[in-house]
Amino acid sequence: MKALVVGSGGREHAILWALKQTSRMPLKLFCAPGNGGISQIANCVPIAATDRASLMEFARFEDVDLTIVGPEGPLADGIVDEFERSGLKIIGPGRAASRLESSKSFAKDFMRRHKIPTADYCIANSAAEALGALHSGKFGPPDTAVVIKADGLAAGKGVVVAPSLVDAERAIAQLTSGTLVSAEAAKQIVIEEALEGSEVSILLFADGSDYALMPPARDHKRIGEDDTGPNTGGMGAITDPSVLDNETLERIVHEIVEPTLKGAHEEGFPFRGILFIGLMLTPAGPKVLEYNVRFGDPETQAILVRLHSDLFQVFQAMIDGKLRDLSVEWSTQSSACVVLASAGYPGPYKTGLAISGLHRLATNNDLQVFHAGTAKSASGDLLTAGGRVLGITATGKTLKQALASCYRTIEKVNWEGMQYRRDIGQFSEASKASSSEFKL
């Protein structure tokens, strides 16, 4: 059997690793375009994740049995619709279902229609309209924190948590002027009340009718320890019983997961793919912060190292609409992923720096190194090629053991300016207010 994974980061490396690790049949793995670490377990092909025509041509030429899409951009652009029209099997939602991520206004209205708990909000079609809504009194007095969101995909830069209405005015100006995001992404602006509480991420496999939950996860978005500094793509993630108790999980399934899937079916886009629900556990109960329609990063790394079931078989069940016949099994261990990043990230950073120490690492079932931004030199040495470079990922009987394994391993790896957080798995009170969103 042949599988093609579309993308080039740590998420895609983890998917490929899990396919190889759990498969009960021989698999030939491809990745487009891949990276230096991925090339050690899969055949990397130089096709951009956005090049739908070339990806389809490759899948036909190689007689690929299944394609898995990692990043959100190709999903929003309709890669799944095109593959399916050509009779090619692919994992991911179509363009219509991808609006749950690609349009924040669509997602908020969807939640309102289906009575899914989320922050109160309004939608504006211009900067002037957004300012009018901001000062209407709906969101409280001038010192009230509010969240300002660009409607479209914005590579993590389209959400601002403003501590006051004056800061919110500045955020609206930045978003609509093209300072932070494209004009297309900011055609509409969503204004939300700022929620307080602890965050958790729920991911699940869905086949259009049924679903299977993954272990709940929690991540760290800020570059600095104690959740300080600018927002990033994610500096680490954990899975552990402390993330979410069973009673709250049951409430999330009843009030959020099942109404979301039922609503998608009722509106004509049954959800088939990976659904990621970002939640805030508020005093009033769990509320949705955002939907993603694909695996998260670095949550995927921390989650998939706990998978016992055959991932290829899970994907096949999703394609065939047979998830209800499959029991997806996970280890009872805890897990952690600590991201190693380039100096300067999430701002400008150097690439092409030699990474030392990787050859000395002895990876096993309990420890993996997932490559997020690496490349190979002409001589075969691994070099940095991104802001987030490596994800050191481990499992353990306890979260403390998993984290200790990660940090022991990090001591053996180095490149010029390497940075990472030393407090992954520790969550302070300061991290409990919309920490996944950029703050002014």
WOJO-V298433 format. One record per helix or strand. SS is the DSSP state (@ for helix, = for strand). FROM is the first residue (numbers start at 1). LEN is the number of residues. If there is no record, write none. Layout:
SS_FROM_LEN ; SS_FROM_LEN
This chain:
=_2_6 ; @_10_13 ; =_28_6 ; @_38_3 ; =_43_3 ; @_52_10 ; =_66_4 ; @_72_5 ; @_79_7 ; =_90_2 ; @_95_8 ; @_104_10 ; =_118_1 ; =_121_4 ; @_127_8 ; =_146_5 ; =_159_4 ; @_165_13 ; =_189_5 ; =_198_10 ; =_211_3 ; =_217_8 ; =_228_12 ; @_241_3 ; @_246_21 ; =_272_11 ; =_285_8 ; @_299_6 ; =_307_1 ; @_311_10 ; @_323_3 ; =_330_1 ; =_334_8 ; =_354_1 ; =_356_1 ; @_358_3 ; =_364_1 ; =_367_5 ; =_374_3 ; =_382_3 ; =_388_9 ; @_399_12 ; =_414_1 ; =_419_1 ; @_429_4 ; =_438_2
